[in-house]
């Protein structure tokens, strides 16, 4: 029979999919890796950025990940681990199981389905909530990357508190309801109604404590091919990948953004100077179409460069081109009202009027032209950041 959990009075109303990053030493971008990316960006070669990112991610792909399996004693954590690993009870390297408490200390097992992943079978929590704080300290919860909370018969107060602690650490967790075969053999309602009741009970219990939608899987450890077991394995693959790459991708993104920002600031200072215009062949500073092409080339997001990136990523160039706000001058003026106004007929009339005003007029025209070009450059710089973010995401797919 499914019993509601006891109420706690210290809700943590943050979402399950916490934005708190995983902090692992191997998720920090190495200095050589950062230098390679910075050099590629300075050379305006986004295709070299792709190569540098892939090399960095290759190292992260083999990083170890620790998954803790926890819950109340007697909920079948060890049986679940054996089922997840595809190992029968009593086989070599299987987790010991029994009707009495069999796991006394944390024991780790390899997980051949996902390389470099360890499944940690933690001792079950005690029957009283007073021992839970000691349990959390002894199990060193902070060292695990992902948690699987095992439940059966009822979703107790201990399990709610476990979920809150894990969520407070910014870690993801699953709730896995085991022994579903027993529930199905004794139920008096339809199978669909029973499954709905179990999930609804867990959701309501956690929501009453200020927590958001949980990730729930209903399984039977006797048959890992049925119910939610296949979906559970898919989720583990996806989330292990997220754990390995999350912080590293943030570091990569920060590195790219810093280089682009620094470059934009340097170019902003040069805009309007004769040397800048002569170097890049800008005959007429009012010709924004020409300026746009120059800025695309300076940041490596011109059509030729984008085509190289697209081929390297195995994607059509349009995937990168269409996310740009500076695809062409028409797109820019359509999407930026200030720049559009500065280049409309009214603005042209204003330029004409200013040209008749000695000194002040020429100074104002020079300032307005510079503003136009700097605004255009800012838009291209932001587009470059957007494309780099897409490259980073696409690189791990």
C-alpha positions in Angstrom: 0.0 0.0 0.0 1.3 3.4 -0.9 1.5 5.8 2.0 2.0 9.6 1.8 5.3 10.9 3.3 5.3 12.8 6.5 5.5 16.6 6.2 8.7 18.6 6.5 8.7 22.3 7.2 11.8 23.5 5.3 10.9 23.4 1.6 13.5 24.1 -1.0 11.5 25.6 -4.0 14.3 25.2 -6.6 13.8 23.1 -9.7 15.0 19.5 -10.0 17.0 20.4 -13.1 19.3 22.7 -11.2 21.5 25.2 -13.1 24.3 24.7 -10.5 27.2 23.4 -12.5 29.2 20.3 -11.7 32.6 21.2 -10.4 35.2 18.6 -11.3 38.9 19.1 -11.8 38.7 17.5 -15.2 36.0 19.9 -16.3 38.4 22.9 -16.1 39.7 24.0 -19.5 43.4 23.4 -19.7 45.8 26.2 -20.5 47.0 24.7 -23.8 43.4 24.1 -24.8 42.4 27.6 -24.1 45.4 29.0 -26.0 44.6 26.9 -29.0 41.0 28.2 -29.1 42.2 31.8 -28.5 44.7 31.5 -31.4 42.1 30.1 -33.7 39.7 32.9 -32.9 42.5 35.5 -33.4 43.3 34.0 -36.8 39.6 34.2 -37.7 39.5 30.4 -38.3 36.4 29.0 -36.7 37.1 25.7 -38.3 40.3 25.5 -36.2 38.1 26.3 -33.2 36.1 23.2 -34.0 39.2 21.0 -34.0 40.5 22.5 -30.7 37.1 22.0 -29.1 36.8 18.4 -30.3 40.3 17.6 -28.9 39.4 19.1 -25.6 36.1 17.2 -25.4 37.8 14.0 -26.3 39.6 14.1 -23.0 36.4 14.9 -21.1 34.6 11.9 -22.7 36.6 9.5 -20.6 36.3 11.3 -17.3 35.0 9.2 -14.4 31.4 9.6 -13.2 30.1 8.3 -9.9 26.4 7.4 -9.5 25.1 6.7 -6.0 22.2 4.3 -5.4 20.5 5.1 -2.1 17.2 4.7 -0.2 15.7 3.1 2.8 16.9 -0.3 3.9 15.0 -3.2 2.3 14.0 -1.2 -0.8 16.2 -3.4 -3.1 19.1 -1.2 -3.9 21.5 -4.1 -4.5 19.0 -6.0 -6.6 18.4 -2.9 -8.7 22.2 -2.4 -9.3 22.5 -6.1 -10.5 19.5 -5.6 -12.8 20.9 -2.3 -14.2 24.3 -4.0 -14.8 22.6 -7.0 -16.4 24.1 -9.4 -13.8 22.2 -12.1 -12.1 22.2 -12.7 -8.3 25.1 -14.9 -7.2 27.2 -14.1 -10.3 30.8 -13.0 -10.0 31.0 -9.3 -9.0 27.3 -9.1 -8.4 26.0 -7.0 -5.4 24.9 -9.2 -2.5 21.2 -9.3 -1.9 18.9 -10.7 0.8 15.9 -10.1 3.0 18.2 -8.6 5.7 20.4 -5.6 5.3 23.4 -6.8 3.2 25.3 -3.6 2.3 27.1 -2.2 5.4 29.6 0.1 3.6 29.6 1.9 0.2 30.7 -0.5 -2.5 31.3 0.5 -6.1 30.7 -1.6 -9.2 31.7 -1.1 -12.8 28.9 -0.3 -15.3 29.9 -1.7 -18.7 27.0 -0.1 -20.5 28.6 3.3 -20.0 32.5 3.4 -19.9 34.2 5.0 -16.9 31.0 5.0 -14.8 30.9 3.6 -11.2 27.7 2.6 -9.5 28.0 3.0 -5.8 25.7 0.8 -3.7 25.2 2.7 -0.5 23.9 1.2 2.8 20.2 1.9 3.3 19.1 4.7 5.6 17.9 3.8 9.1 14.3 3.6 10.1 14.4 6.8 12.0 14.9 10.4 10.8 17.3 11.1 13.6 20.0 9.0 12.0 19.7 10.6 8.6 22.1 13.5 9.3 24.8 11.0 10.4 24.0 8.9 7.3 24.5 11.8 4.9 27.9 12.7 6.6 29.1 9.1 6.5 28.1 8.5 2.9 29.9 11.7 1.8 27.1 12.7 -0.6 29.1 15.6 -2.1 31.5 13.2 -3.9 28.8 11.7 -6.2 27.7 13.2 -9.5 24.2 11.7 -9.8 21.8 9.9 -7.4 19.3 7.2 -7.8 16.8 7.1 -4.9 15.2 3.7 -4.6 11.7 3.4 -3.2 9.1 0.7 -2.8 5.8 0.4 -0.8 5.9 4.0 0.3 7.8 7.3 -0.4 8.9 8.0 3.1 10.0 11.2 4.9 13.6 9.9 4.8 13.5 9.8 1.0 12.0 13.3 0.8 14.9 14.6 2.9 17.4 12.7 0.8 15.9 14.4 -2.3 16.2 17.8 -0.7 19.8 17.3 0.3 20.7 16.2 -3.2 18.8 19.0 -4.8 20.5 21.5 -2.5 23.9 20.3 -3.8 22.8 21.1 -7.3 22.9 17.5 -8.4 20.4 15.6 -10.5 18.6 12.6 -9.1 16.1 9.9 -10.2 13.4 8.3 -8.2 13.2 4.6 -9.1 10.2 2.7 -7.7 11.3 -1.0 -7.6 9.4 -4.2 -6.9 6.8 -3.2 -9.4 6.2 -6.9 -10.2 4.9 -7.4 -6.6 2.7 -4.3 -6.8 1.2 -5.6 -10.1 0.5 -9.1 -8.6 -1.4 -7.7 -5.6 -3.2 -4.7 -7.1 -7.0 -4.4 -7.1 -7.1 -1.6 -9.7 -6.1 -1.7 -13.3 -2.4 -1.7 -14.2 -2.7 1.8 -15.7 -4.4 3.2 -12.6 -1.8 1.6 -10.3 1.2 3.1 -12.3 -0.6 6.5 -12.3 -1.3 6.3 -8.5 2.4 5.5 -7.7 3.7 8.4 -9.8 1.1 10.8 -8.6 1.8 9.9 -4.9 5.5 10.7 -5.4 4.9 13.9 -7.3 2.3 15.2 -4.8 4.5 14.3 -1.8 7.5 16.3 -3.2 5.4 19.2 -4.5 3.9 19.6 -1.0 7.4 20.1 0.2 8.1 22.9 -2.3 9.9 20.7 -4.8 9.2 20.6 -8.6 8.5 17.8 -11.0 10.7 14.7 -10.2 12.2 12.2 -12.6 10.4 8.9 -11.9 11.0 5.4 -13.2 8.8 2.4 -12.3 10.8 -0.8 -12.7 11.0 -4.4 -11.7 14.5 -5.7 -10.9 13.4 -9.2 -12.0 13.0 -8.1 -15.6 15.2 -5.1 -16.7 13.7 -5.2 -20.2 10.2 -4.2 -19.1 8.4 -1.1 -17.8 10.7 2.0 -17.5 14.1 0.2 -17.4 15.0 0.9 -21.1 14.1 4.6 -20.7 16.1 4.7 -17.5 19.2 3.5 -19.3 18.7 6.1 -22.0 18.4 8.9 -19.4 21.6 7.7 -17.7 23.5 7.9 -21.0 22.2 11.4 -21.6 22.9 12.7 -18.1 26.3 11.2 -17.8 27.2 13.0 -21.0 25.8 16.2 -19.5 27.8 15.8 -16.2 31.0 15.2 -18.2 30.6 18.2 -20.5 28.5 20.8 -18.6 31.2 22.8 -16.8 33.7 22.3 -19.6 31.3 23.7 -22.1 30.7 26.7 -19.9 34.5 27.2 -19.6 34.9 26.9 -23.4 32.0 29.4 -23.9 33.5 31.9 -21.5 36.9 31.6 -23.2 35.3 32.3 -26.6 33.2 35.1 -25.4 36.2 36.8 -23.7 38.2 36.7 -26.9 35.4 38.0 -29.0 34.7 40.8 -26.5 38.4 41.8 -26.4 38.5 41.8 -30.2 35.4 43.9 -30.5 36.7 46.5 -28.1 40.0 46.7 -30.1 38.2 47.2 -33.4 35.8 49.7 -31.9 38.7 51.9 -31.1 40.0 51.7 -34.6 36.7 52.3 -36.4 36.6 55.7 -38.2 40.4 56.0 -38.5 41.8 56.4 -42.0 44.3 53.5 -41.4 41.4 51.2 -40.5 39.4 52.1 -43.6 42.5 51.9 -45.9 43.5 48.5 -44.5 40.2 46.9 -45.2 39.3 48.8 -48.3 36.4 50.8 -47.0 36.1 53.6 -49.5 32.8 55.0 -48.1 32.1 54.7 -44.4 28.4 55.2 -45.1 28.3 52.1 -47.2 27.1 49.8 -44.4 26.9 46.8 -46.7 30.6 47.0 -47.4 31.3 47.5 -43.7 29.2 44.5 -42.8 31.2 42.2 -45.2 34.4 43.5 -43.7 33.2 42.8 -40.1 32.1 39.3 -41.1 35.5 38.6 -42.4 37.2 40.1 -39.3 35.3 37.7 -37.0 35.5 34.7 -39.3 31.8 34.5 -40.0 31.8 35.3 -43.7 30.1 32.8 -46.0 33.4 31.0 -46.9 34.3 30.5 -43.3 30.8 29.4 -42.3 30.9 26.8 -45.2 34.2 25.4 -43.8 32.7 25.1 -40.3 29.5 23.5 -41.7 31.4 20.9 -43.6 33.6 20.2 -40.6 30.5 19.7 -38.4 28.6 17.7 -41.1 25.8 20.2 -41.2 24.3 22.5 -43.9 25.7 26.1 -43.8 22.1 27.4 -43.4 22.0 26.1 -39.8 24.7 28.6 -38.9 23.6 31.3 -41.3 20.0 31.5 -40.2 20.8 32.1 -36.6 22.7 35.3 -37.5 21.1 38.7 -37.1 23.6 40.0 -39.6 23.0 37.7 -42.5 22.8 40.7 -44.8 22.2 44.4 -44.4 18.4 44.0 -44.9 18.3 41.5 -42.0 20.3 43.9 -39.8 18.1 46.9 -40.5 15.0 44.8 -40.1 16.0 43.5 -36.7 17.6 46.7 -35.2 15.3 49.7 -35.0 18.0 52.1 -33.9 20.3 51.3 -36.8 17.4 51.3 -39.2 16.3 54.8 -38.1 19.9 56.0 -38.4 19.9 55.0 -42.1 16.4 56.0 -43.1 15.5 59.0 -45.3 14.9 61.2 -42.2 18.5 60.5 -41.0 19.8 61.3 -44.5 18.0 64.6 -44.4 19.6 65.2 -40.9 23.0 64.6 -42.4 22.4 67.1 -45.1 21.3 69.8 -42.6 24.3 69.1 -40.4 26.7 69.4 -43.3 25.8 73.1 -43.5 26.8 73.7 -39.9 30.5 74.6 -39.5 32.6 72.5 -37.2 29.7 71.2 -35.1 28.0 69.7 -38.1 31.1 67.8 -39.3 31.8 66.6 -35.7 28.2 65.4 -35.4 28.3 63.6 -38.8 31.6 61.9 -37.8 30.1 60.8 -34.5 26.9 59.4 -36.1 28.9 57.6 -38.8 31.1 56.1 -36.1 28.0 55.0 -34.1 26.6 53.3 -37.2 29.7 51.3 -37.7 30.2 50.4 -34.0 26.6 49.3 -33.7 27.0 47.1 -36.8 30.2 45.6 -35.4 28.5 44.8 -32.1 25.8 42.9 -34.0 28.4 40.8 -35.9 30.3 40.2 -32.6 27.1 38.9 -31.0 26.4 36.7 -34.0 29.9 35.2 -33.7 29.2 34.3 -30.0 25.9 32.7 -31.0 27.6 30.6 -33.7 30.4 29.6 -31.3 27.8 28.4 -28.8 26.1 26.3 -31.5 29.5 24.8 -32.5 30.2 23.9 -28.9 26.8 22.2 -28.5 27.1 20.4 -31.9 30.5 19.2 -31.1 29.3 16.8 -28.4 26.4 15.3 -30.4 
